Amino acid sequence: MGSFSIWHWLIVLVVVVLVFGTKKLRGAGGDLGSAVKNFKDAMREGEAEAAKKPEAVAAQSQTSAQSETKKEQV
């Protein structure tokens, strides 16, 4: 019970094409490709936001510390 030969894979491919048809397979491939592309774009956006977040937190804490200092002086 080794791996399948090339003939086994060709027969499986022919059966899949006969069952689903080429239009459905092409559409499924396009949908899968666009899903992967959208996922990669979302990951890049998330990484960009994560990189900006520490800067925003530092600026916010700095602003709040300055406002507390001003309140104490008054």
Order of alpha helices (4+ residues) and beta strands (2+ residues): alpha-alpha
